[in-house]
Amino acid sequence: MTGAHAESQFALDADLVETRASVLIFWLLGIYPMVLLLTWAVCFYLTFIEARQQRLDAMRTLWWMLLVFFTHFIGYLALRGYVFYRRRAAV
């Protein structure tokens, strides 16, 4: 391994540690950027609307709401994939 490669690897590791530290600060202090909270709220709202349109029972609606609550945008994308699959299977 060359010296330049090792230095660039160390720089990448330092950036990763800095990013993790900033996320840890959000988690510990409970202070989040407004944009993050806004996108979370929008995903949560859209999940509720989508579950209502699909006429899911209360347990499934709660399951999808919790998935989006814990995973944010990834959970919402999973819901959109599930709805796409259901609509396609119904045709």
C-alpha positions as CSV (number, residue, x, y, z in Angstrom):
1,M,0.0,0.0,0.0
2,T,1.4,3.4,-1.0
3,G,1.7,6.3,1.4
4,A,-0.8,8.4,-0.6
5,H,-3.4,5.6,-0.5
6,A,-3.0,5.1,3.2
7,E,-3.4,8.9,3.8
8,S,-6.5,9.1,1.7
9,Q,-8.0,6.0,3.5
10,F,-7.3,7.7,6.8
11,A,-9.0,10.9,5.6
12,L,-12.1,8.9,4.6
13,D,-12.2,7.2,8.0
14,A,-11.9,10.6,9.7
15,D,-14.9,11.9,7.7
16,L,-16.9,8.8,8.6
17,V,-16.1,9.3,12.3
18,E,-17.1,13.0,12.1
19,T,-20.4,12.1,10.4
20,R,-21.2,9.4,13.0
21,A,-20.4,11.9,15.8
22,S,-22.8,14.5,14.3
23,V,-25.6,11.9,14.1
24,L,-24.9,10.7,17.6
25,I,-25.2,14.3,18.8
26,F,-28.7,14.5,17.2
27,W,-29.7,11.3,18.9
28,L,-28.3,12.2,22.4
29,L,-29.5,15.8,22.5
30,G,-32.8,15.2,20.8
31,I,-32.3,18.3,18.6
32,Y,-32.9,17.6,15.0
33,P,-32.7,19.8,11.9
34,M,-36.2,21.1,10.9
35,V,-35.8,19.6,7.4
36,L,-35.3,16.1,8.8
37,L,-38.4,16.4,11.0
38,L,-40.4,17.9,8.1
39,T,-39.6,15.0,5.7
40,W,-40.3,12.5,8.5
41,A,-43.7,14.0,9.1
42,V,-44.5,14.1,5.4
43,C,-43.6,10.4,5.0
44,F,-45.7,9.6,8.1
45,Y,-48.7,11.5,6.7
46,L,-48.4,9.9,3.2
47,T,-48.2,6.4,4.8
48,F,-51.4,7.0,6.7
49,I,-53.1,8.3,3.5
50,E,-51.9,5.3,1.5
51,A,-52.9,2.8,4.1
52,R,-56.4,4.4,4.2
53,Q,-56.7,4.3,0.4
54,Q,-55.7,0.6,0.4
55,R,-58.4,-0.1,3.1
56,L,-55.9,-1.9,5.3
57,D,-57.1,-3.1,8.7
58,A,-56.0,-1.3,11.8
59,M,-53.1,-3.8,12.6
60,R,-51.6,-3.5,9.1
61,T,-51.9,0.3,9.1
62,L,-50.2,0.4,12.5
63,W,-47.5,-1.9,11.2
64,W,-46.7,0.3,8.2
65,M,-46.9,3.4,10.4
66,L,-44.3,1.9,12.8
67,L,-42.1,0.8,9.9
68,V,-42.0,4.3,8.5
69,F,-41.6,5.8,12.0
70,F,-38.5,3.6,12.6
71,T,-36.9,3.6,9.2
72,H,-38.1,6.9,7.7
73,F,-37.9,7.0,3.9
74,I,-36.8,3.4,3.4
75,G,-40.0,2.2,5.1
76,Y,-42.1,4.5,2.9
77,L,-40.4,3.2,-0.2
78,A,-41.2,-0.3,0.9
79,L,-44.9,0.7,1.3
80,R,-44.9,2.1,-2.2
81,G,-43.5,-1.1,-3.5
82,Y,-46.1,-3.2,-1.6
83,V,-48.9,-1.0,-3.0
84,F,-47.5,-1.3,-6.5
85,Y,-47.4,-5.1,-6.2
86,R,-51.0,-5.3,-4.8
87,R,-52.4,-3.1,-7.5
88,R,-50.6,-5.1,-10.2
89,A,-51.7,-8.4,-8.8
90,A,-55.3,-7.2,-8.7
91,V,-55.3,-6.5,-12.4
